[in-house]
Amino acid sequence: MAETKSSNIKLVAENRKARHDYELLDRIEAGLVLLGTEVKSARQGRVNLKDSYAVAEDGELYLAQCHISAYTHAHYENHDPLRRRKLLLHKRELRRLIGKITERGLTLIPLRIYFRGGRLKVELALSRGKRAHDRRAAVRERDIEREVQAELKQRR
């Protein structure tokens, strides 16, 4: 578990591929409803956000396909690693997000999971999927910027 800039935030997992595959429009912090074994497993850093997303169901948002490994020291009643976990948001935020993901075809993607003040939080991004040519253009721009910076550094 790496620590971020703020001393009270402990990073558990990060979804680096999200910035590559999606155009991030808006960011939201939400809480999670978890079982005790899930929290203990998250404290060990055993969380994988790859291919996870938020889904609207019955006026609530749930985090789907987020893999929290089974806790190693638990007994026979361990949690299901891929179960859907309810996201905790204010009612106004919940309505706004559900409206955007149903009407406009946007997706809620988790960017990172971290502990803030002893509570597990997830940073979600309202996003739109990039096409293959958009990703190639972003890589091309990044390469050009890197070459320009190297040339400027060499001239100094």
KACORQUI-V279594 format. One record per helix or strand. SS is the DSSP state (h for helix, s for strand). FROM is the first residue (numbers start at 1). TO is the last residue. Records with the same first field share a line. If there is no record, write none. Layout:
SS->FROM-TO ; FROM-TO
This chain:
s->3-3 ; 9-14 ; 22-32 ; 47-48 ; 53-57 ; 60-64 ; 67-68 ; 85-88 ; 107-116 ; 119-129
h->17-21 ; 36-43 ; 91-103 ; 132-155
